[in-house]
């Protein structure tokens, strides 16, 4: 399979050719037991950036090459010989895979297991709720690592641990150091002594043809605060209420949402109690 990729509109794309397994033919319980991808929630990314701004830390980014080829397989997986590479002496033979390949249902899980095991052996520990967050403490300093499949962002309260983590990853994996974080999951990030500025103009232009900026102030505290509101029977078709909420760390907006409630309420107070429940659930997740 031939693919091309680009980190943003200003960077040249890379052409890659990969051997891909026809994973759509796999059956759960026979060919694989669990399918899992190490994907961080967008709120977790914004909390990460808010904490970095709070600690006046610089966030860096790296990319893992041939990500899904690193994971070891727990199951017995057999594949046919690819066209053009068939052994003339044994044309009917198949390959038994030791490592994962692109297309396998369990490839993302195998990659996460490989990375997680490596980091845990090197004195990191997982976040309590978020398995994509890894933390390592050094007396008064801390090193934070957030994983989104093959994209990794990391920051530390001391510059020496940035280089330490970079060297550690390069000792085990083929990495591309991308320097300071500037573009990640549709977020255009500008880091300065005044704080971290998040711009999603490219993303929003594609959807709404307008710009939106989120500014993360540098020194506005780190207290978790939530706001919410709800209307009453605002939908004229279903008479369901709509609620919205926003959560801040200091003055840093890290999470916001708006949703129509699933049930019909009999009063404004009940509609707001439902929205309060959703807001509290989000706050409890963030506090962990």
Secondary structure, DSSP 8 states (H G I E B T S, - for coil): -EEEE-SSTTS--EEEE--B--GGG--BTTTBS--------HHHHHHHHHHHHHTT--EEEEEETTGGGS-B-SS--EEE--TT---SS-TT-EEE-SB--BT-TTHHHHHHHHHHHHHHHTT-EE-SS-TTEEEEEETTEEEEEEEETTEEEEEESSTHHHHHHHHHHHHHS-EEEEEE--EETTEEEEEETTEEEEE-HHHHHHHTSS--EEEEESSS---EEEEEEE-SS--TTT---EEEEEEEETTEEEEEEEEE-SS--SSHHHHHHHHHHHHHHHHHHHH-
